[in-house]
Amino acid sequence: MVRYKGVKVENRDFKYVMHDLTNLYIGARHTYNELLVSEDIPFKLKTLISRFFVREVDGDTKIEDHIFYLKETDMSYQIYKEMKARFRLSVWKDESDGVKKPGYKSQVYRITEIIGNEELMRKKDITIVEEVHITKLGLMAVSV
């Protein structure tokens, strides 16, 4: 169990894979190795993970840990960008951010917004990465 500013977060809270007709939602606490053996992950995404992501980082790396250390020159950054992946993050906001009541605020970011955002980089240790949202059309658009 991990604590972020007094909020209890368990590892299984963000370990899920859900599909609907056009979208794929993956909990960000999954490691890339766990995604490779999951039956719920589409074959094309498994191929991208095994060919590119696992070559750049260890297979035991969690998605939530990986995204804050990506560089614009990394192939995995380019793939997330090409898939138009979006990440749901809960960012700690307090009085210095202009809110009246301090707490976590959930918001969806594209990978380009995460890498270029100094505030998110500064708060990466207290930010909770909840999920990755990939549209199936975006996944289909990536050529392997």
C-alpha positions in Angstrom: 0.0 0.0 0.0 1.3 3.5 -0.9 0.3 6.7 0.7 0.0 10.0 -1.2 -0.7 13.0 1.0 -2.7 10.8 3.4 -4.6 9.0 0.7 -4.3 5.2 0.8 -3.6 3.7 -2.6 -3.2 0.0 -3.1 -1.5 -1.6 -6.0 -4.6 -3.4 -7.2 -6.6 -0.2 -7.4 -5.0 0.7 -10.7 -4.4 -2.8 -12.2 -7.2 -3.5 -14.6 -7.9 -3.8 -18.3 -11.2 -2.8 -19.7 -12.5 -2.7 -23.3 -15.5 -1.1 -24.9 -16.4 -0.9 -28.5 -13.8 1.7 -29.4 -11.5 2.1 -26.4 -9.0 0.3 -24.3 -8.4 1.3 -20.7 -5.3 0.0 -18.8 -4.6 0.6 -15.1 -1.2 2.3 -14.8 0.1 0.0 -12.1 0.6 -2.8 -14.6 4.2 -3.7 -15.6 5.0 -4.2 -19.2 5.6 -7.9 -18.5 2.1 -8.3 -17.0 0.6 -6.7 -20.1 2.5 -9.1 -22.3 1.0 -12.2 -20.6 -2.5 -10.7 -20.2 -5.2 -12.2 -22.4 -7.1 -8.9 -22.4 -4.4 -7.0 -24.3 -4.7 -6.8 -28.1 -2.0 -8.6 -30.0 -0.8 -5.4 -31.7 -0.2 -3.7 -28.4 1.7 -6.7 -27.1 3.8 -6.5 -30.3 4.6 -2.8 -29.7 5.4 -3.5 -26.0 7.8 -6.4 -26.8 9.5 -4.7 -29.8 9.9 -1.2 -28.5 9.0 -0.6 -24.8 10.7 -3.6 -23.3 13.9 -2.8 -25.3 14.0 0.7 -23.7 13.1 -0.1 -20.2 13.0 -3.3 -18.0 9.9 -5.4 -18.4 9.2 -5.0 -14.7 8.7 -1.2 -15.1 5.3 0.1 -14.4 3.5 2.4 -16.8 3.2 5.0 -14.1 7.0 5.0 -13.5 7.9 5.0 -17.2 6.0 8.0 -18.5 7.7 10.6 -16.3 11.1 9.5 -17.5 10.4 9.5 -21.2 12.3 11.7 -23.6 11.0 13.0 -26.9 13.6 11.0 -28.7 12.5 7.7 -27.1 10.6 5.3 -29.4 8.1 4.5 -26.7 7.3 8.3 -26.5 6.7 8.3 -30.3 4.5 5.2 -30.0 2.3 6.7 -27.2 2.1 9.9 -29.3 1.2 8.0 -32.5 -1.5 6.0 -30.6 -2.8 9.3 -29.2 -2.7 7.7 -25.8 -4.2 9.7 -22.9 -3.2 9.3 -19.3 -5.5 10.0 -16.3 -3.5 11.6 -13.6 -4.5 12.8 -10.1 -2.4 15.8 -9.3 -2.1 17.3 -5.9 -3.4 20.9 -5.9 -3.0 23.3 -2.9 -3.2 27.0 -2.2 -0.1 27.7 -4.3 -2.0 26.4 -7.3 -4.9 28.7 -6.7 -7.5 26.3 -5.2 -9.4 26.9 -2.0 -9.4 23.4 -0.8 -6.2 21.3 -1.2 -6.6 17.8 -2.6 -6.1 15.6 -5.7 -7.6 16.7 -9.0 -8.1 14.1 -11.7 -7.3 15.2 -15.2 -6.6 13.6 -18.6 -3.3 14.5 -20.3 -1.8 13.5 -23.7 1.8 12.3 -23.5 3.0 15.6 -25.1 1.4 17.5 -22.3 3.1 15.4 -19.6 6.6 15.6 -21.1 6.4 19.3 -21.7 4.8 20.3 -18.4 7.2 21.6 -15.7 4.5 21.5 -13.0 3.9 17.8 -13.5 7.6 17.0 -13.6 8.0 18.9 -10.3 5.1 17.0 -8.7 5.8 13.6 -10.2 6.5 12.0 -6.8 3.1 13.0 -5.5 1.1 12.5 -8.7 -1.0 9.3 -9.1 -1.1 7.9 -12.6 -4.4 6.1 -12.8 -4.8 4.8 -16.3 -3.8 4.8 -19.9 -6.6 5.3 -22.4 -6.0 4.1 -26.0 -8.5 4.3 -28.7 -8.6 1.2 -30.9 -8.5 3.4 -33.9 -5.3 5.0 -32.6 -3.8 1.6 -32.0 -4.7 0.5 -35.4 -3.1 3.6 -36.9 0.4 2.7 -35.6 2.4 0.7 -38.2 4.7 -2.0 -36.9 
